Amino acid sequence: MKSPILLAAALLLSPLAALAHGPTPQKIDEAIELPATPDELWKTIGDFAAPERWNPALRSTRTDKGSTAGSTRQITLANGLRLEEQLDEIDAAGRTMSYRSGATVDPKALPASSWSARLRVTAQGSGSRLEWRVRAYRADTGNEPAPGMDDAAVVAGFQALIKPALDHLRASGGRS
């Protein structure tokens, strides 16, 4: 038979164990439908080396290998801060691109410690649908994150990058 003291201790400490797991990935999922054909939309967004062409939140991009898997890009945001991302895979025929945070992450530019993202273009009626999925961890990975480095901040940070892009694509119909 188990000791009542051990059982009571286990019951009291179990909520603390649940708090000790650290951050969970935050999900930022956006999708829009556009009048551009899937090929037209992919022509607009499918270049890993030039997202500033369709995202006004970005000022410029520099890559080491263009739009090939393994390429790293340095993005200068409209506010002058910089992000680094690496292209994991790109499939022009399937109109998908997966990328993630690079080796250097500046929490001033984006309050995240790491992220992965996927863009996918599919046919939708006579137009197309863009899905943009991001999974991101907050910048402060401790159990009690500092204000501005928490889950809400990382979601808001990505929304501040994604919303201007989607608004621009809506205004242009998804065409470059």
Protein Blocks (a to p, Z undefined) as FASTA:
>chain_A
ZZfklmmmmmmmmmmmmmmnopaddddddddddfbdfklmmmmmmpmklmmlmmmkbfbd
cdfkljaehiacddddfkopacddddfbdcfknopacddddfbdcfklpccfbdcddddd
ddehjbccdddddddddfblcfbdcehiamklmmmmmmmmmmmmmmmmmmnnopZZ
